[in-house]
Amino acid sequence: MQTTKKMQDMASSGKEKEKDMASSTAPSLAFDADGDIAPSSIHTPRAPPHQEVSKLSQHKQKRSAVMPTQQLQEVGGPSSSKKKRSAVSNLHSTVKQVKSPTAKKDIHVKRVKSPTAKKRVRSPLAGMQVRTPVLTSSPMMRLLVSPVVVGARSPAQPSHHVQRSPSRSPPPQNIHDNTSNDITATSTKGSKPRRLRSAIWKDVEPIYESGKLIRGRCIHCNEIFPAARNSGTSHIKRHLDICEERAKVHNMIENLQSTGPTEAAALADWRFDAQRTRGELVRMIVLHELPFSFVEYDGFIRYSASLNPVFKLVGRTTIKMDCMEVFKNHRLALRDMLKDCNSRVSLTADAWTSKGNIGYFCITCHYIDDKWKVQKKIIRFCYIKTPHDASNLYNVMLKSIRYYNIEDKLFSVTLDNAAANTTMVNSLCEHLFTRQLLPSVDLFHVRCAAHVLNLIVKDGLQTLEGVIDNVRESVKYVKASQSRKEKFEEIIAELGISCKKRPSLDVPTRWNSTYLMLKSALPLRVAFHELKKQDLNYNNCPLPIEWDKAKVVCKLLKVFKRGTKVVSGSTYPTSNLYFHQIWKVREALEEGAFDTNATITSMVKEMQKKFDKYWKISYLPNCIPVVLDPRFKFGFVDFRLRQAFGDDADFHINRVDTALSDLFSAYSSPTEDTSDQQSGTSSRQDCLWSDWSHHLSVQRKQGTNELDRYLQDDLFPCDEDDFDILHWWKMHSPMYPTLARIACDLLAVPASTVPSESAFSTSSRVISDYRCSLSIDTVEALMCLQDWFHRIHTSCQVQIWMVMTRILTYEFLVLNLKRRCFLLFLMVVESLDLEDTFFLLF
């Protein structure tokens, strides 16, 4: 009985030894007296040769004391590995005989597991960087947001690894990650990566809990199986062998591969995943503003079946639930990203009422990322209760800020000039200031530049109702019927007017449409006069003096149009451009004030009154970004303010200087001097002249600080129109670290609320007459997801465009250089009178 038990222990230890030798890439292993793997050989490095010999002799003595001589010669002796394997196989056969049904009555065998069975030899691949597994409640969402499987990269392809928290879903950028058969996972508790080597993971998605592999999901039929260490994977393999959905996919791939070598090469690394296909379906519905019932259209069902008959389409209720779950995962990822963002953020907000008389409040977040690129995200598109007063607006704004954990990261809020917005932002500023969360109170409230320009133009156009009315009626008359359009086209062709644009009718409440109407009608003024001669029913033809007034108004509105377009951008900094655009408006108004026409003069005076009102309110937040523009700095602001305020300029210049100094003090580190002193003390012991270097650094700090050095340095040439201020600060951030942080936050401030208002044009299509029954939560999910998906697509397009621009610029420089060299060569030939010889050579 003891011999049988001992033989069984030796057999189990032999199995463990073979298993470890097959799966491990570690050096040779040592064995203890029972034939098991010694723990010291796993956790400690291999001993020197002389120590191994002594251990081997001890090992042989112990085994000879407990085993017969024959077994010692077969297993424990100094035989080769072949003899060891043969001995193990003999033991296996012996155990099988013992476990036979005839032997069960006499011998009771009990399985004894080796104490080292659970110990794993560390693989040399354990140091690889891999993505943290995604942890979500639904298996499908792990592929909709970010697939767990990651493609294996060759050494020539760099791996862009980003550390993320395992409790959150990855950012929405990973929705298009490619899948592969090489799957790697890691635990969140600092354990080494576990490489999944089995072939079943080609068709099974691993599911992790607390960083440990727990279950696996068949990507074909979505059935979930246990896959922990104690469960094994044999049952999953048996399922894959009989999975009908997997068989259909493989048959389809074989049919496609048989069509030609091109299709076979394209399908070499492809595998069908139904959940990933549903993720792409969600993206299509959100981006193209399709109804959820689109998945039930007969045409779409037939089209999908022709592409992939294996894919089972879902209903409109399921696709809506998919959209909501994708939105929740993306929102959690956005919240984590904003929480870990190193820079401050600025907000824009605006209200809108839908056709169903439901009020919505859109909040957009603006920031500059670590790569010094402007980013914009819609973080809320929520319902707002009536009345839309300061109290309700304040509650919605504060709740949104607290949800995204950006209460201590706010820099400014850009709003229009409504009284409720002003009261709300003052309350919010007081709330944040009392908690010492704001770097500057003077820069917190930014008035929308586009709204200010709009108010200035409206006050002026009210005095021109009789000037442009005839132009509007003339355009309306031509567009009233098809016969009039044809008659007008015949007159244009007879007069030989080459203008291809036709006059567009304006909306009286939108001055930009009025500008476009005047711009398109002025080149056709002769055609309107000819139409009056040929059509007796046309009685609203403008007089020549009215055309002249319209020309002056069009020239003035052109300045406002350009300024509005510049400050309404969302992909580049606008805070440093607003001052220059508003100054151009000021110069245009001063020029129009000296016009000989009394009507134009009265219009300009009304505009100047409104301009002066908002100039005095908002010049301070407009000047600070100009100081951080290396092309202008503080001298330009001093120059402009003296032109604007005259004798009172000193007061306003000192106000800008004080605000800039306070902002710099708020961003300066209080421990900077202490750390410098400590570093100087430590370096003084290492270098003979370190005390002299420390003395010079102290002298420089006493004479000037970082802000003074920046203002005293030379200006950057302002001749270039394509100057990239963010790139300049990125390159000079080591020289001006504190000012670079200020510039990063200040240049992210949007000059207008157009990014928030532009969402309303999309929402009017989403909440149409045919989709007015959407819930409030669904509307918010669709609006936010569309903005986030558009940003991913736009960033990829921008990167491609930047690469193409660099290539084309390089080719142009090369061609230009060749051309210049050739011209220089011709000049030399001509100067040496070698023209005849030169042409004879060719």
C-alpha positions in Angstrom: 0.0 0.0 0.0 2.8 2.5 0.9 4.6 1.6 -2.3 1.5 2.2 -4.4 0.9 5.5 -2.8 4.5 6.5 -3.3 4.4 5.5 -6.9 1.2 7.6 -7.4 2.9 10.6 -5.8 5.8 10.1 -8.2 3.4 10.0 -11.2 1.6 13.1 -10.2 5.0 14.9 -9.6 6.1 13.7 -13.1 3.0 15.2 -14.7 3.6 18.5 -12.9 7.2 18.4 -14.0 6.3 17.8 -17.7 3.6 20.5 -17.6 6.0 23.1 -16.1 8.8 22.1 -18.5 6.5 22.5 -21.5 4.9 25.9 -20.5 7.9 27.6 -19.0 10.8 29.3 -20.6 12.8 29.4 -17.4 16.2 27.5 -16.9 16.4 23.9 -15.8 14.5 23.0 -12.6 15.7 21.2 -9.5 13.7 18.4 -7.8 13.2 17.6 -4.2 13.1 14.3 -2.5 9.6 13.5 -3.6 10.3 14.2 -7.2 8.5 17.6 -7.3 9.8 20.9 -8.5 11.7 22.6 -5.7 10.3 26.1 -4.8 13.8 27.4 -4.6 14.3 26.8 -8.3 11.4 28.9 -9.2 11.9 32.0 -7.0 15.7 32.1 -6.8 18.4 32.2 -9.5 20.3 29.1 -10.4 23.1 28.1 -8.1 26.7 27.9 -9.2 27.9 24.6 -10.7 29.8 23.5 -7.6 26.8 24.1 -5.4 24.6 22.1 -7.9 26.9 19.1 -7.6 26.6 19.0 -3.8 22.9 19.4 -4.0 22.6 16.6 -6.5 24.6 14.3 -4.2 22.3 15.2 -1.3 19.3 14.6 -3.5 20.5 11.1 -4.4 21.2 10.2 -0.8 17.7 11.1 0.3 16.1 9.2 -2.5 18.2 6.1 -1.9 17.0 6.1 1.7 13.3 6.0 0.8 13.2 4.2 -2.5 14.3 0.7 -3.7 17.5 0.4 -5.7 15.7 -0.3 -9.0 13.6 2.8 -8.7 16.6 4.8 -7.8 18.4 3.7 -10.9 15.4 4.5 -13.1 14.3 7.9 -11.6 16.7 9.3 -9.0 20.0 8.3 -10.4 22.3 10.4 -12.6 20.6 9.2 -15.7 19.8 11.3 -18.8 16.5 13.0 -19.4 15.4 10.1 -21.7 15.7 7.7 -18.7 13.7 10.1 -16.6 10.9 10.3 -19.2 10.8 6.5 -19.6 10.6 6.1 -15.8 7.7 8.5 -15.6 5.9 6.8 -18.4 6.3 3.4 -16.6 4.9 5.0 -13.5 1.9 6.3 -15.5 1.2 2.8 -16.7 1.5 1.5 -13.2 -1.0 4.0 -11.9 -3.4 3.1 -14.7 -3.2 -0.5 -13.6 -3.8 0.5 -10.0 -6.8 2.6 -11.0 -8.4 -0.2 -13.0 -11.9 -1.4 -11.9 -10.5 -4.7 -10.8 -8.1 -3.1 -8.4 -10.5 -0.7 -6.8 -11.8 -3.4 -4.4 -8.4 -4.0 -2.9 -6.6 -0.7 -3.3 -8.0 2.7 -2.6 -6.1 5.3 -4.4 -6.4 9.0 -3.4 -5.2 11.8 -5.7 -2.5 13.8 -4.1 -1.8 17.2 -5.7 1.7 18.4 -5.7 2.2 21.5 -3.4 3.9 23.3 -6.3 1.1 22.7 -8.8 -0.3 26.2 -8.4 3.1 27.9 -8.6 3.9 29.3 -12.1 7.3 29.9 -13.4 7.7 33.5 -14.4 7.7 34.0 -18.2 10.3 36.3 -19.7 7.4 38.0 -21.5 6.0 39.2 -18.1 7.5 42.7 -18.5 5.5 43.7 -21.6 3.3 46.7 -21.4 -0.3 45.9 -22.2 -3.7 47.5 -22.0 -5.7 47.2 -18.8 -8.7 45.0 -19.3 -12.0 46.7 -19.6 -14.5 46.2 -16.8 -18.1 46.9 -17.8 -21.3 45.3 -16.7 -22.4 44.2 -20.1 -20.3 42.0 -22.3 -21.4 43.8 -25.5 -20.2 47.2 -24.3 -16.7 46.0 -23.9 -16.5 46.0 -27.7 -18.7 49.0 -28.3 -16.4 51.2 -26.2 -13.0 49.5 -26.5 -12.4 45.9 -27.4 -10.4 43.9 -24.8 -8.4 42.1 -27.5 -5.5 44.1 -28.8 -3.6 43.5 -31.9 -0.1 42.2 -31.7 2.5 44.7 -32.9 5.7 43.9 -34.6 8.9 45.6 -33.2 8.8 48.1 -36.0 5.3 49.3 -34.9 5.4 51.4 -31.7 2.9 50.6 -29.0 1.0 53.7 -27.7 0.3 52.6 -24.2 -1.8 54.7 -22.0 -2.4 53.9 -18.3 -6.1 53.9 -17.4 -8.1 53.1 -14.4 -9.7 49.6 -14.7 -12.9 50.8 -13.1 -13.7 53.1 -16.0 -14.3 52.5 -19.6 -11.6 53.6 -22.1 -12.1 56.8 -24.0 -14.3 56.7 -27.1 -11.2 56.9 -29.4 -10.7 53.1 -29.0 -14.1 52.2 -30.6 -12.2 51.5 -33.8 -9.4 49.4 -32.4 -8.5 46.4 -34.5 -8.7 43.0 -33.0 -6.1 40.2 -33.1 -5.5 36.7 -32.1 -2.6 37.6 -29.8 -4.3 38.5 -26.5 -2.5 39.9 -23.5 -4.0 40.9 -20.1 -2.7 42.2 -16.9 -4.0 42.5 -13.4 -4.7 45.8 -11.7 -3.0 44.8 -8.5 0.5 44.9 -9.9 0.7 41.3 -10.9 2.6 40.3 -14.0 0.8 40.1 -17.4 -0.7 36.8 -18.2 -0.5 35.8 -21.8 -3.4 33.9 -23.2 -1.9 31.3 -25.5 -4.7 29.0 -26.2 -6.2 29.0 -29.7 -9.7 29.4 -28.4 -9.1 33.1 -27.7 -9.4 33.7 -31.4 -13.1 33.3 -31.1 -13.7 34.0 -27.4 -13.5 37.4 -25.7 -12.0 37.3 -22.2 -13.9 38.9 -19.3 -12.1 40.1 -16.3 -13.1 41.0 -12.8 -10.6 42.8 -10.5 -7.9 42.1 -13.1 -8.4 38.4 -13.1 -9.7 36.3 -16.0 -13.1 34.9 -14.8 -15.2 34.2 -17.9 -15.1 34.1 -21.7 -17.7 35.1 -24.2 -18.2 33.5 -27.6 -18.1 36.3 -30.1 -20.4 34.3 -32.4 -23.3 33.3 -30.2 -22.6 35.5 -27.1 -22.7 32.5 -24.8 -20.6 33.0 -21.7 -18.5 30.3 -20.0 -16.3 30.1 -16.9 -12.7 30.6 -17.8 -10.9 30.9 -14.4 -7.7 28.9 -13.6 -9.6 26.2 -11.8 -12.2 25.9 -14.7 -9.9 25.3 -17.6 -10.8 25.9 -21.2 -11.6 22.5 -22.6 -15.4 23.0 -22.3 -15.0 26.3 -24.3 -13.1 24.4 -27.0 -15.9 21.8 -27.1 -18.5 24.5 -27.5 -16.5 26.1 -30.4 -16.5 22.8 -32.2 -20.3 22.6 -32.2 -21.1 26.3 -32.4 -23.4 26.8 -35.3 -22.8 30.5 -35.7 -19.1 30.0 -35.8 -19.5 27.3 -38.5 -21.6 29.7 -40.6 -18.9 32.4 -40.3 -16.1 30.0 -41.3 -18.1 28.7 -44.3 -18.7 32.3 -45.4 -15.0 33.1 -45.1 -14.1 30.0 -47.1 -16.5 30.9 -49.9 -15.1 34.4 -50.0 -11.5 33.2 -50.0 -12.2 30.8 -52.9 -13.1 33.8 -55.2 -9.6 35.0 -55.6 -6.2 35.6 -54.0 -7.0 39.3 -53.3 -10.1 38.4 -51.2 -8.1 35.7 -49.4 -5.4 38.1 -48.4 -7.9 40.6 -47.2 -9.6 38.0 -45.0 -6.4 36.5 -43.6 -6.6 38.3 -40.3 -10.3 39.2 -40.3 -12.9 37.7 -38.0 -16.5 38.5 -37.6 -17.8 39.9 -34.3 -21.5 40.6 -34.0 -21.1 43.0 -31.1 -18.5 45.1 -32.9 -20.8 45.3 -35.8 -23.6 46.6 -33.6 -21.1 49.2 -32.3 -20.5 50.4 -35.8 -24.3 50.5 -36.3 -24.7 52.7 -33.3 -22.0 55.0 -34.6 -23.7 55.3 -38.0 -27.1 56.1 -36.5 -25.7 58.8 -34.2 -23.4 60.5 -36.8 -26.0 60.6 -39.6 -29.0 61.5 -37.4 -30.9 58.4 -38.4 -34.1 57.2 -36.6 -33.8 54.1 -34.4 -36.4 52.4 -36.7 -33.8 52.5 -39.5 -32.7 49.0 -38.5 -36.2 47.8 -39.3 -36.3 49.2 -42.8 -36.7 46.5 -45.4 -34.1 48.0 -47.6 -31.5 48.1 -44.9 -32.3 44.5 -43.8 -31.9 43.2 -47.4 -28.7 45.2 -47.8 -27.2 43.8 -44.6 -28.2 40.3 -45.5 -26.4 40.6 -48.8 -23.2 41.7 -47.1 -23.2 39.2 -44.2 -26.1 36.8 -43.9 -24.7 35.6 -40.5 -25.3 39.0 -38.8 -28.6 39.1 -37.0 -30.1 42.6 -37.0 -31.6 44.0 -33.8 -34.8 46.0 -33.3 -35.1 49.7 -32.7 -35.5 49.3 -28.9 -32.3 47.3 -28.6 -30.3 49.8 -30.7 -31.6 52.6 -28.6 -30.4 50.7 -25.5 -27.1 50.3 -27.2 -26.8 54.0 -27.8 -27.6 54.8 -24.2 -25.0 52.4 -22.9 -22.3 53.7 -25.2 -23.1 57.2 -24.1 -22.8 56.3 -20.4 -19.4 54.6 -21.0 -18.1 57.5 -23.0 -19.3 60.0 -20.4 -17.5 58.1 -17.6 -14.3 58.1 -19.7 -14.7 61.9 -20.4 -15.2 62.5 -16.7 -12.0 60.6 -15.8 -10.1 62.4 -18.6 -11.2 65.9 -17.3 -10.3 64.9 -13.8 -6.8 63.9 -14.8 -6.3 66.9 -17.2 -3.3 69.0 -16.2 -4.8 72.3 -17.5 -7.8 74.3 -16.5 -11.0 74.3 -18.6 -13.4 77.0 -19.8 -17.1 76.7 -20.5 -19.6 78.1 -22.9 -23.3 77.8 -22.4 -26.5 78.8 -24.1 -30.3 78.0 -23.9 -32.6 76.8 -26.6 -36.3 76.0 -26.9 -37.4 73.1 -29.2 -40.5 72.9 -31.4 -42.2 71.1 -28.6 -41.6 74.1 -26.3 -39.1 72.2 -24.2 -36.1 74.2 -22.9 -32.6 72.8 -23.3 -29.3 74.1 -21.9 -26.1 73.2 -23.7 -22.8 73.3 -21.9 -19.5 73.0 -23.9 -16.1 72.4 -22.3 -12.9 73.8 -23.9 -9.4 73.0 -23.0 -5.9 72.5 -24.5 -4.5 69.0 -24.1 -0.9 67.9 -23.5 -0.1 68.1 -27.2 -1.1 71.8 -27.2 -4.2 71.2 -29.3 -7.6 72.9 -28.7 -10.3 70.5 -27.7 -14.1 71.0 -27.5 -16.6 68.6 -25.9 -20.3 69.0 -25.3 -20.7 67.8 -21.7 -24.4 68.6 -21.1 -27.5 69.0 -23.3 -30.0 68.9 -20.6 -33.6 69.9 -19.8 -34.0 73.2 -18.0 -37.1 74.1 -15.9 -39.1 77.2 -16.4 -38.7 80.0 -15.8 -35.3 80.3 -17.4 -34.0 82.6 -14.7 -30.7 83.0 -13.0 -31.6 80.5 -10.2 -32.5 77.6 -12.5 -29.5 78.3 -14.8 -27.2 78.4 -11.7 -28.5 75.0 -10.4 -28.0 73.3 -13.8 -24.5 74.8 -14.2 -23.3 73.9 -10.7 -24.7 70.4 -10.9 -22.9 69.8 -14.2 -19.6 71.1 -12.9 -19.8 68.9 -9.8 -20.7 65.8 -11.8 -17.5 66.2 -14.0 -15.3 67.1 -11.0 -14.1 70.3 -12.6 -15.1 72.7 -9.8 -11.4 73.3 -9.1 -10.4 73.4 -12.8 -12.6 76.2 -14.0 -10.9 79.3 -15.6 -13.7 81.2 -17.3 -17.3 81.0 -18.6 -18.4 82.6 -21.9 -22.0 83.7 -22.1 -24.1 86.1 -24.1 -25.3 89.4 -22.6 -28.7 88.3 -21.2 -29.4 89.6 -17.8 -30.1 86.2 -16.4 -26.7 84.9 -17.6 -24.9 87.8 -15.9 -26.6 87.2 -12.6 -26.0 83.5 -12.8 -22.3 83.8 -13.6 -21.8 86.4 -10.8 -23.3 83.9 -8.3 -21.1 81.1 -9.7 -18.0 83.3 -9.5 -18.8 84.2 -5.8 -19.3 80.5 -5.0 -15.9 79.6 -6.5 -14.0 82.6 -5.2 -15.1 82.0 -1.6 -13.6 78.5 -1.9 -10.4 79.9 -3.5 -10.8 77.9 -6.6 -10.4 80.7 -9.2 -7.0 82.1 -10.3 -8.6 85.4 -11.5 -12.0 86.9 -10.9 -11.6 89.6 -13.6 -11.2 87.0 -16.3 -13.9 84.6 -15.2 -16.9 86.1 -17.1 -16.3 86.5 -20.8 -19.0 88.2 -22.9 -19.7 86.5 -26.2 -17.9 88.5 -29.0 -20.4 87.4 -31.7 -23.3 88.6 -29.6 -21.6 92.0 -29.0 -21.0 92.5 -32.7 -24.6 91.4 -33.4 -26.0 94.0 -31.0 -23.8 96.8 -32.6 -25.0 96.0 -36.1 -28.7 95.8 -35.1 -28.6 99.2 -33.6 -27.2 100.6 -36.8 -29.5 98.9 -39.2 -32.6 100.1 -37.4 -31.8 103.6 -39.0 -31.5 102.1 -42.5 -34.9 100.6 -42.9 -35.7 102.8 -45.9 -32.3 102.4 -47.5 -32.1 98.7 -48.1 -35.9 98.0 -48.3 -36.0 98.6 -52.0 -33.1 96.2 -52.5 -34.9 93.5 -50.5 -38.2 94.1 -52.4 -36.3 93.9 -55.8 -34.8 90.5 -54.9 -38.1 89.3 -53.6 -39.8 90.4 -56.9 -37.3 88.5 -59.1 -37.6 85.3 -57.1 -41.4 85.4 -56.9 -42.0 83.3 -60.1 -40.2 81.2 -62.7 -41.0 83.5 -65.5 -39.4 86.5 -63.7 -36.3 84.4 -63.0 -36.0 83.5 -66.7 -36.5 87.1 -67.7 -33.8 88.3 -65.3 -31.4 85.6 -66.6 -32.0 86.8 -70.2 -31.2 90.3 -69.2 -28.0 89.3 -67.5 -26.9 87.3 -70.6 -27.7 90.3 -72.9 -25.7 92.7 -70.7 -22.8 90.3 -70.6 -22.5 90.3 -66.8 -20.0 87.6 -65.7 -21.2 87.3 -62.1 -22.3 83.7 -61.5 -24.0 84.3 -58.1 -27.6 85.3 -57.9 -29.1 87.6 -55.2 -30.3 85.8 -52.1 -33.2 87.0 -50.0 -32.3 87.9 -46.5 -33.9 87.4 -43.1 -34.6 90.8 -41.6 -33.6 89.7 -38.1 -30.2 88.3 -39.3 -27.8 91.0 -40.4 -25.4 88.4 -41.9 -28.0 87.4 -44.4 -28.6 91.1 -45.2 -24.9 91.4 -45.9 -25.0 88.4 -48.2 -28.0 89.9 -50.0 -26.3 93.2 -50.6 -23.1 91.6 -51.7 -24.8 89.4 -54.3 -27.2 92.2 -55.5 -24.7 95.0 -56.0 -22.9 93.5 -59.1 -26.4 93.2 -60.7 -27.5 96.7 -60.2 -27.5 97.4 -64.0 -29.6 94.3 -64.6 -32.2 95.6 -62.1 -32.4 98.9 -64.0 -32.9 97.1 -67.3 -35.6 95.0 -65.8 -37.4 98.1 -64.8 -37.4 99.2 -68.4 -38.7 95.9 -69.7 -41.2 95.0 -66.9 -43.8 97.7 -66.1 -44.9 95.8 -63.0 -41.5 96.2 -61.3 -41.8 99.4 -59.2 -39.3 98.9 -56.4 -36.0 99.4 -58.3 -33.5 101.3 -56.0 -32.3 104.7 -57.0 -28.6 105.3 -57.8 -28.2 107.1 -54.4 -29.7 104.1 -52.7 -27.3 101.8 -54.4 -24.4 104.0 -53.2 -25.7 103.8 -49.6 -26.1 100.0 -49.9 -22.5 99.8 -51.1 -21.3 101.7 -48.0 -23.4 99.6 -45.7 -22.1 96.4 -47.4 -18.5 97.6 -46.9 -19.2 98.2 -43.2 -20.9 94.9 -42.6 -18.0 93.1 -44.3 -15.8 94.0 -41.3 -18.4 92.7 -38.9 -18.8 89.5 -41.0 -15.0 88.8 -40.9 -14.7 89.5 -37.2 -17.6 87.2 -36.4 -16.1 84.4 -38.5 -12.7 84.7 -36.8 -14.0 84.8 -33.2 -16.5 81.9 -33.8 -13.8 79.2 -34.4 -13.6 76.2 -32.1 -10.4 74.5 -33.5 -8.0 77.3 -32.8 -7.5 79.9 -30.1 -9.8 82.9 -30.4 -9.2 84.8 -27.2 -6.0 86.4 -28.6 -7.7 87.4 -31.8 -10.8 89.1 -30.4 -8.9 92.3 -29.5 -7.7 92.8 -33.1 -11.1 92.1 -34.7 -12.9 94.5 -32.3 -10.2 97.1 -33.1 -10.9 96.8 -36.8 -14.6 97.4 -36.1 -13.6 100.6 -34.2 -11.5 101.8 -37.1 -14.3 101.1 -39.6 -16.8 103.0 -37.4 -14.4 106.0 -37.2 -14.1 106.0 -40.9 -17.8 105.8 -41.5 -18.4 108.7 -39.0 -16.9 111.1 -41.6 -19.1 110.0 -44.5 -20.8 112.8 -46.4 -24.2 111.0 -46.4 -26.2 112.0 -43.3 -28.0 108.6 -43.2 -24.7 106.7 -43.0 -23.4 109.1 -40.4 -26.4 108.6 -38.1 -26.2 104.9 -38.5 -22.5 104.9 -37.5 -23.2 107.1 -34.4 -25.7 104.5 -33.1 -23.1 101.8 -33.6 -20.5 103.8 -31.8 -22.6 104.2 -28.8 -23.1 100.5 -28.4 -19.5 99.8 -29.2 -18.2 102.2 -26.4 -20.6 100.5 -23.9 -19.2 97.0 -24.4 -15.6 98.2 -25.0 -15.3 99.6 -21.5 -16.8 96.4 -20.0 -14.8 93.8 -21.8 -11.4 95.4 -22.7 -9.6 93.9 -19.7 -10.2 90.2 -20.6 -9.4 91.0 -24.2 -6.0 92.6 -23.5 -4.5 89.9 -21.3 -4.4 87.2 -24.1 -2.7 89.8 -26.4 0.1 90.3 -23.8 0.8 86.5 -24.1 1.1 86.8 -27.8 4.9 86.9 -28.5 4.3 89.1 -31.5 2.8 92.0 -29.5 3.2 91.6 -25.7 2.5 94.5 -23.3 3.9 97.3 -25.5 1.1 96.7 -28.2 -1.6 96.9 -25.5 -0.1 100.1 -24.1 -0.1 101.6 -27.6 -3.7 100.7 -28.4 -5.1 101.8 -25.0 -3.5 105.2 -25.3 -5.2 105.6 -28.7 -8.6 104.4 -27.3 -8.7 106.3 -24.0 -6.4 109.3 -24.5 -5.7 111.2 -21.3 -7.4 108.5 -19.2 -5.2 105.7 -20.6 -2.9 105.4 -17.6 -5.7 104.2 -15.4 -6.7 101.4 -17.8 -3.1 100.4 -18.5 -2.3 100.1 -14.8 -5.5 98.0 -14.5 -4.2 95.6 -17.2 -0.8 95.5 -15.6 -2.2 94.7 -12.1 -4.5 91.9 -13.5 -1.5 90.3 -15.3 0.7 90.5 -12.2 -2.0 89.0 -10.0 -2.6 86.2 -12.5 1.2 85.4 -12.6 1.3 85.3 -8.8 -1.6 82.9 -8.6 0.1 80.5 -11.0 3.6 80.9 -9.4 4.7 78.0 -7.1 5.3 79.2 -3.5 7.9 76.4 -3.0 10.0 77.4 -6.0 12.5 79.6 -4.0 12.8 77.0 -1.3 13.6 74.2 -3.7 16.2 76.4 -5.5 17.8 77.1 -2.2 18.0 73.5 -1.3 19.4 72.6 -4.7 21.9 75.3 -4.3 23.0 74.1 -0.9 23.4 70.5 -2.1 25.3 71.5 -5.2 27.6 73.8 -3.2 29.1 70.7 -1.6 29.7 69.1 -5.0 31.3 71.9 -7.0 34.1 74.3 -6.1 32.4 77.3 -7.8 28.8 76.3 -7.0 28.5 79.2 -4.5 29.4 81.7 -7.2 26.7 80.2 -9.5 24.2 80.3 -6.8 25.1 84.0 -6.2 24.5 84.8 -9.9 21.2 83.0 -9.9 20.0 85.0 -6.9 21.1 88.2 -8.5 19.1 87.4 -11.6 16.0 86.5 -9.6 16.3 89.8 -7.7 16.6 91.8 -10.8 13.8 90.2 -12.9 11.3 87.3 -12.8 9.9 85.1 -15.5 7.2 87.6 -16.5 9.7 90.4 -16.8 12.1 88.3 -18.8 9.3 87.4 -21.2 8.3 91.1 -21.7 11.9 92.2 -22.2 12.7 89.6 -24.8 12.5 90.4 -28.5 9.2 90.2 -30.3 8.4 87.5 -32.7 8.0 88.8 -36.3 4.3 89.5 -36.9 4.6 89.3 -40.7 3.4 85.7 -40.9 -0.3 85.2 -41.1 -0.2 81.5 -40.3 1.6 82.0 -36.9 0.8 79.2 -34.5 0.7 80.6 -31.0 0.2 77.2 -29.4 3.2 75.8 -31.1 5.3 78.8 -30.0 4.3 78.3 -26.4 4.9 74.5 -26.7 8.5 75.1 -27.8 9.1 77.8 -25.2 7.5 76.2 -22.2 10.9 75.1 -20.7 12.0 78.8 -20.8 8.8 80.2 -19.4 7.1 77.3 -17.5 4.7 79.5 -15.4 3.7 81.7 -18.3 3.2 78.5 -20.4 0.7 77.2 -17.9 -1.1 80.6 -18.0 -1.1 80.6 -21.8 -2.4 77.1 -21.9 -5.5 78.0 -19.8 -6.0 81.5 -21.2 -5.8 80.6 -24.9 -8.4 77.9 -24.4 -11.0 80.5 -23.5 -13.5 80.8 -26.4 -14.4 84.3 -27.5 -18.0 83.4 -28.4 -20.7 81.0 -27.5 -21.0 79.8 -31.1 -19.7 76.2 -30.2 -22.7 75.8 -28.0 -25.1 77.6 -30.4 -24.0 75.4 -33.3 -25.4 72.3 -31.4 -28.9 73.8 -31.7 -28.8 73.5 -35.5 -28.1 69.8 -35.0 -30.7 69.4 -32.3 -33.4 71.0 -34.6 -32.8 68.1 -37.0 -32.7 65.5 -34.2 -35.9 66.8 -32.6 -37.8 67.2 -35.8 -41.6 67.0 -36.4 -41.2 63.2 -37.0 -39.0 62.6 -33.9 -40.6 64.9 -31.3 -41.4 62.0 -28.9 -37.7 61.4 -28.0 -37.1 61.5 -24.3 -34.9 64.1 -22.7 -32.2 61.6 -21.8 -32.2 60.2 -25.3 -31.8 63.6 -26.9 -28.8 64.3 -24.6 -27.2 61.0 -25.5 -27.6 61.6 -29.2 -26.3 65.1 -29.1 -23.2 64.4 -26.9 -22.3 61.2 -28.8 -22.5 63.0 -32.2 -20.2 65.7 -31.0 -17.7 63.2 -29.5 -17.8 61.0 -32.7 -17.3 64.0 -34.9 -14.3 65.1 -32.9 -12.6 61.7 -33.3 -13.3 61.8 -37.1 -12.1 65.4 -37.4 -8.9 64.8 -35.4 -8.0 62.0 -37.8 -8.7 64.2 -40.8 -6.6 67.0 -39.3 -3.7 64.7 -38.7 -3.8 63.5 -42.3 -4.1 67.0 -43.6 -1.1 68.1 -41.6 1.0 65.3 -43.0 -0.1 66.1 -46.5 0.7 69.7 -46.0 4.2 69.0 -44.8 4.8 66.7 -47.8 3.5 69.3 -50.3 5.5 72.1 -48.6 8.7 70.0 -48.8 8.1 69.2 -52.5 7.4 72.9 -53.2 10.6 73.9 -51.5 12.6 71.4 -53.4 11.1 72.5 -56.8 11.6 76.1 -55.9 15.3 75.4 -55.0 15.9 73.6 -58.2 14.3 76.5 -60.2 16.5 79.1 -58.4 19.6 77.0 -59.0 18.8 76.7 -62.7 18.1 80.4 -63.1 21.4 81.2 -61.3 23.2 78.8 -63.7 21.6 80.6 -66.7 22.8 83.9 -65.4 26.4 82.6 -65.1 26.2 81.2 -68.6 25.0 84.6 -70.0 27.6 86.6 -68.1 30.4 84.4 -69.5 29.0 84.6 -73.1 28.6 80.8 -73.3 25.0 80.7 -74.6 26.0 79.1 -77.9 28.2 76.5 -76.3 25.5 75.7 -73.7 22.8 75.1 -76.2 25.0 73.1 -78.4 25.6 70.7 -75.5 21.8 70.0 -75.5 
